[in-house]
Amino acid sequence: MSRASSKVYDVAVVGFGPVGQMLTLLLGRAGHNVIALERWPSPYDLPRAVHFDHEIGRIFQAAGVGEEVRAVTDPVPDHYEWRNAAGEPLVRIDWSGDGPSGWPTASFFSQPELEAVLARAAENQETVTVRRGCEVVGLVHGENSVLLNTTGPEGPRTVRAGYVIGADGANSFVRSGMATSVTDLGFFYDWLIVDTQPHEAAEWSPMNWQLCDPARPTTIVSGGPGRRRWEFLRLPHESIEELNTLDTAWRLLEPWGRTPQNTTIERHTVYTFQARWVDRWREDRLMLAGDAAHQMPPFAGQGMCSGLRDAMNLAWKLDLVLTGRADDDLLDTYTSERSAHVQHAIGMSMALGQVICVLDPDEAAARDQRMIAAGADPQYALPPTPPPVLGDGVLQRAADGTRAPGVGHLTPQYRVTHEGRTALLDDLTGTGFTLLTDGTAPLEALDSADWDFLAAIGVSVVPLHAVSAPEGGYLDAPDGYLPHMREHGHVAAIVRPDFYLFGAATDGRGLKDLIGQLREQVQQPAATRGRAPVPKPLAAVGEA
């Protein structure tokens, strides 16, 4: 007989890898009662994902673990280079310095160390419960909740939650309970992944590069502090079984100077790189995130990154719904926004893979000639790919109903000064929507209903100044927000909690209209309109 509990959690997260951990952490910090269910009794202690970009660094910052993550990662100090068999550069991508989000352009890590940071932060939230060794084996839809049947060391148990998020990987059990189809692009390549720990401290330059040799395409990248990863494409005459052996791993590492005397192999395994996505990510009270919703080749390093973007998008929408500040229909925009965005990442990954995975010598020679002639400049040497932009959803519309120009793109994060403190913007405002204005003049067009709505959904108002900021104002960086806004004729912009641009205005009346669009699209229930809740102090975030 299963043990039942009368408690109804706000959200049950199935799967406690990085995506499930991030969802649990974000929702827990917002004060929601969350239970995370992980089938394995202990964390997986071997490497898997190794890369995240500047946007994901900003997500870690928003989740309150930025400094802890920095401590277990290696930012890239140089470039990412592709070379042909003769060692000639085919493309060189600058990964040095900070990216637009105020974080390193690219960082590398060991997943067990990153997961330890995220898990510890999530488990420290008073409203979070984590159960390891607890496998979900059944789910029953109710009118206002979902009942999950689980098995584990304590026997059968049931868990009831208002919403269930499947962050349970490519073979998602939660997805099996949804009537959704999958789009599969038929992109399949097998690669042997070999994670190592070199015994000596060495400087690898470039830190990350790709050997585009038709005899054996090979990837050589960081595996995080003190680690290196090699990836070897399976050749047509090789079986997966003969490729995935320790002897084969050492044989392929030998030309790179890696031997049992100077290196420890942590893990070797064969991955089949795929390109596919689920067509509907939400069905009533069930939602999918991460590998449960999409899979992509790793050539652009966007697999885990895309899953963490899922978490950020879904968390702020669930927060508004769970607190009664938005209608449940808001969650439908999760699929439309994220599916379109992830298809950009999949398309880019496939385009890169089709350049890398060339085994025909003549085709490789023609590729090399073309890329070398382009001067190894990624703008000309690599196939063109569309920009990463959100699909239709909570985004400003033009007067004719079409999407307004520039919306749905990731916004930058600059260092600004407020009340004597200079820091990255998010560290000054906290999480949530942000309204950036050129001074205070645009705000004069707003009435009490506008201000009530902004307060109700937790908008941080940031009046920016270029030279000196009055009391309560923000001093912009010289190359920060204001130059960009003024270049486009904007006096105000609303940035969503996941850092994507909701929309912009050219004058005060336009700002009032912009706020009206946001109010309409969030579909705030009538009962809460005009009633601003008492803001939760920043120090109390995550407390019950």
N, C-alpha and C positions, 0 to 999 in steps of 0.2 A: 504494500500500500504506500502511495506517495505521501510525503509530508507537505501539507499545504499551509500557506501563510495568508492572513487577511490583508497584509500590506500590499498596496498597489504602487509600484515605482512609477515615476514620471517616464523614464526611459530605461529599457534594457538594451545594452550593447552586447551583441554576440560576437566574440572574437576580441582578444586583448593584445593584438600586435600594435604597431605604431599608430595605425588609423583608429582602431578601437580605443587605444589609450588616449589619443588626442581628443576624440569625441567625449570620452568619459571625463577627461580633465576640464575641457571647456564648459561642459554642461554642469559639472560639479562646482566649478568656480562661480557659475552663475546662480548657484544655490538650489539646483534641481536634485531630486532624489534619483540617483542613477545606480543601476547594478550592471556590472560587467561580468559576463560568463565566458570563461575560457576552458576549452576541452582538455588542454594539456595541464598536468599538475604543476609543472615548473617552467620557467622561461627557457626558450630555446637558446642555447649558449654558443651558437656558431654564426658566422657572418652571413648576411644576405644582401640587403640594400646597402649601398656605400656612399651615395651622393645626394645632396640637396642644394637648391639654389637660393638666391637672396630672398625671394618671396617666402620660401619656407622658413628661412631664418626669422622673418618678421612674424610668421605664425607662431614660432616658438616663443618669441618675445611677447606676443599677445597672450600666450598661455602661461606666462609667468616663469618660464624655465630658460629664458635666453642665455643667461650667464652660465648655467649648468651645462647647457648644450655646447656653448663655446669651449668649455673646458675639456670636452671629449671629442673635439673635431679638429681637423686640419684644413684651414682655408688654403685655397690654391694660390701660390705666389706668382705663377707665370701663365703659360698658355697651354691650351689643349691642341695637340698637333697630330695630323695624319701624315704618314710617310709611305712611300712606295717601297718595293723590294730593294731598290738601290739606295734607300735612305734619303731620297729627295722629298722635301716638304710638299704635300698636296694641298693642305689647308692648315691654317693656323688661327685659332680662335682665342682671343685675349680673355682669360679668366682671372686676371689679377685684380686686386683692389676690391672696393665695394661696389655693389650693383645699385640699381635705383631704389631698392627697398632699405638702404642703409646697412645692409649686411654684405658679407663677402659674396662676390659673384657666384662662386662655387665652393662648397665645403665637402670634405670626405670624412667618413666615420665608420666605426664598427657597430653594427646594429644592436648586438647585445648591450653595449655601453649606452647607446641612445635609448633603448627600451627601458633600461634601468632608471634613467633620469625621468622619463615620462611616467612609468609605473609608480615610482615613488611619489611623484607630485600628485598623481590621480588618487592614490590610496590615502594620501594625507588630507584629502577633502572630507569634511565631516559628513557630507551628504552622499558619499560614494561608498558602495560595497563592491568588492572584487571577490569572485569565487573562481578559483583555479581547480582544474580537474573536474569541471562541471560541463558536461556535454548536453547540448540541446538536441532532443530527439523527437520533439513534437510541438506543434503550435496550434492553438485553437482561437479563432477570431471571436471576440465578443463585441457588444455594441459600443462600449467605451474603453475597451482594453484588449490586450492579447494575453492568453494563458500559454506559458511555455512549460513543457514537460522536460525535465532534465534527469540525467543519471550521473552518479559520481561516487566517491568513497562513502558518502553517507546514505547511499541508496537513492531511489527515485524521489524527486522533489518537484514542486511546481513554483513558478515565478509568474506574477502578473504585473504587466506594465502598460502604461498608456500608449507608448510607441516602442517599436522594436527596430533596431538598426543592425543589419547584417554586415559586419566588418570581418566576416569569417572566411575570407580568401576565395580563391578561384573555384573551389568546390563547395560554395556556400550552401549551408542547410537552409538558411532563411530564404535565399533565392528560390530554392526548390518549392517553397510554399507560396510563390507568386506566379501568376499567369502572365509571364513576360517572355518575349522572344529575345534572341541574341543575334547581333550582326557580327559575322566572322568574315574577315577579309582574306582568309586563306594564306596568311603569311607565316611560314614555318621554317625555322632554322634551329638546329641543335648545336649548342655550345658547351664545351667542358669549362666549368668555372673552378679555378684553383685559388683558394685563399691561403696566404702564407704569412709567416712571421720571420723575416730575415733576422739573423742573429746579431748582425752588426748594425750600428747606426750609420745610415748613409743618406746622402742628398741625391734624390732622384730628379734629374732634369732632362726634359720636362717632367713634371710630376705625373702627368697623364698623357698617354698618346696611343695611337692606333696604327698598327702595321697592316697596310693594305697590300699584302702579298698574296697573289692567287694561289701560291703553294700552300698557304695556311694563314688566312686572316687571323690576326691576334690583337687582343686588347691588353694594355698594360696600364693599370691605374693604381692609385692609392686605395688601401682598404681601411683607412683611418690611421690614427697615430700608431706608428710602429708596425704597420702592416702593408702588404702589397697583394694585388690581385692580378692574375693572368686569366684570360679567356681565350679559348682556342675553338675555332669553327670545326665542326665535324665534317670530314671530307666524304664524298659520295661512296667510296669503297669501304668506309669504316662503319661498324655497327655501334650502337649506343653502348652495348655491353663491353666491347673491347676498349672503347674510348674512356669509359668511366671506371678506370682502375688506378690504384696507387702507382703501379709500375708505369702506366702511360703518362700519368701526371709528372712523374720524375723525368721521364724521357723527353717530354715536351719542354720542361723547365731547364734541362741541361744546357741547351744553347744560350740560355740567358744567364748562365753562371750560377744557377741555383742548384744546390746539391743537399743531401741530408746533413752534410758537415756544416753548412752555413745557413740552413733554412729549415723551418718547421712547417709542414703542411697542416693547416688547421682543418681544411675541408676541401673535398673535391666532389663535384656532382655535375650532372648534365641537365641543363635547362633547355626546354623547347620554347623558343621565343615565339610569341603569338601576337595577333592584332585583332581585338574584338571588344565589343561593348554590349551591355544589356540595353535594350531599347526603352524600358521603363524602369526607373530607379525607385519609384514609390507606388505602392498599392495599398490604399487605405492607411492602416497603421504600421505597415512594414516598409522599410527603406533599406537601400544598399549603399555601401561606400567602399572605396578601395578596390582591391582585386575582385571582390564579389560583384562589382559593377563594371569593371573594365580590366583588360590586360594589354600590354604593349611591349614591343621590343625595347631593350635598355639603351639603345644607341644615343638617345638624347638625355638619359638619366632622369626620366620623368615619371617612372612607375610609382614609387612611394610618394613623390612630390604631388602627383595628381590625387592620390588618396588623401593626403593631408589638406589639399584644397577642398576636396569633398567635405571633410570634417568641418572646415572653417565655414563653408557655405551653409551647411545643414545646421550647425550649432546656433548661429544667430537667428535663423528662422524658427527653429524649435523653441528657442528662448522666448521669442515674441508670442508664439502660439501658446506655450505652456503657461505664460503669465497673463494670458487673456488680452494681450495688446494687439493681437493680429488674428485674423481668421485662419482656420485650418487650411483653407485653399492656398495660402501662401506657400505651403510645402510642395505644391505641384510645380512651382518654379525651380525646384531643386533639379529635377530631371532636365528641363529645357535649358537651363543655364549651364549646368555642369556637363551634360552629354555633348553639347556643341563644343565646349572648351576642350574636353578630353579628346575629342576627335581631331582637333588641331594637333595635340601632342602625339597622338597615334600616327597621324599622317606625317609629321616631321620625323618621328622615329623610323617609320618605314622608309622614308626617302633617304635617310642617312644609311640605313641598313642595306638598301639596294646599291649604294655606292661602295660600301665596305665589303659585302658578301659576294664579291666577284671572284669566280674560280677559273674562268677562261682567260688564258694569258693574252690573247689578242684583244679581248674586251678590256682587260685591265690596262694594257698598253695605251689604248685609245683614251680610257678614263684618265690615266696619268698625264698624257699629253694635254688634254683639255684643262685639267686642274692646274698644272704647272703654268700653262699659258695664261691662266687667270691670276697668276701671281700669288697663289695660295690664299687669296682673299676670300673669306667665306661668303661675302656678298655675291661673288661671281663664280666661285668654284663649286658651291653647293647648290642643289636644286632649290628653286624658290618654294617657300611654304607660306601658308596664310598666317597672319598674326594670331596669337592666342587671345581670343576675345570671348566673353560670355555669350551664350545664346539668349533668346528672348526670355524676359523675366521681369525682375524689379529694376527697370531701367527707364530713363526719361524718354518720352516720345516727342517728336516734332509736331507742329501744328497739323500736318496732314496725316498723323497717326503712325508715320514711320519712325524708326529708331533715330534719335538725335545723334549728330556726329560725335564721335569720340567716346561715347558711353560704353560701359562694359569692359573697358581696358583697365589693367592694373595701374594704380596711381603710385607715385614715388613717395618716399618718406625722407624728410630732411630734418636736420637739427635746427630747432628754434629755441628762442629764449622767452621764458614766462616767469614773471615775479622773481627774477634774479637767478633762475635755474636754466641752464642750457642742456638740452638733451634731444634725442630723437622724438618726433612728435608724439608717437603712441605712448611713450613713457610719461608724457605730460598730461595727455587726455584720458588715458585708459582705453578700454575696449568700447565698441559701439559705433554708431554713426558719428561722422564728423562733418560739421558745416564750416568750410573755409570761406572767409570773406576778405575783400580788399578794404581794410579799415572797417569802420562801423556804419558808414552811410547806407549800404544795401540793407542793413537790418532795420532801418527806420520804416521800411515799407511793410513790416510784419505787424499783424494785430494780435490780440490776446489769444485767439483761437490757434493761430500759427504757433505761438510760443507754448501753449498748452500741449499741442501735438508733439513739438520737438522735445519737450520735457517728458512726455509720456513714453516715447520710444528711446529715451536716453541719448539724445544728440548732444555732443560736445560742440559748443560754438567757439570758433577760433578766429577772432578778428586779427588779421595780419597787418603788420606795419613794416615799412622798409628801412626807416632811419631810426626812429625811437618809438617805443611802445608806451602808451599811457597806461594807467593802472588798469589791470585786468586784460590788457592786450598782449599780443604775441609779436616778438621781433623776429622777422623772417631772416633766413640766411641770405647772403648776397646773391647766391645762385639757386635760391630755393623756389618756393611756390609762386610768389608774386610775379617774377619775370615770366614764368610760363603762363599764368593766368592772363596777364596783360597782353602777352603776345597774341592770345586768342580772343581778346576782347571780353574776358569774363571778369565779373566782379564777385562771383560766388560759385562754389562747387560743393556738392554733397558727396562724401566718400562713404561707402557702405562699410559695415563691420569687417568684411573680408577684404577690404582695401581696394575694391573695384569702384570705378566712377559711376555713381547713379546718374549724375547729370550736372549741368552748369547753367549759369544765368548771366546775361549781359547787363542787367540793371535790376533795381529793386523790385519792380513789378514782375520781372522774370523770375526772381528768387521766390516771390510769393506763389507764383504759378508752379514752380519746381516743387515747393513744399506740398502744394495741393496734389500734385501727381504722386508724390511719395505716399501721402495719406491715403489716396485712392487705391494705390497698388498694394500697399500693406493690408488694405481691407480691415482697418481697425474696427472692432465691434462697436456699435453705437453706444453701448452702455459705458464705455470707457472714454468716449470723446470728451475733451475738455476737462478731464480729471487727471491731473498730474500726480503720479505716485511719489511717495517720499523716496528720493534717490538713496540707494544703498551706499554707504561709505566705502571707499576703495579698500580700506583695511579689513572690511568685513566680508569681502567677496569670498565665497566658498564656505562661509559659516552657515550652520543650520538656522 
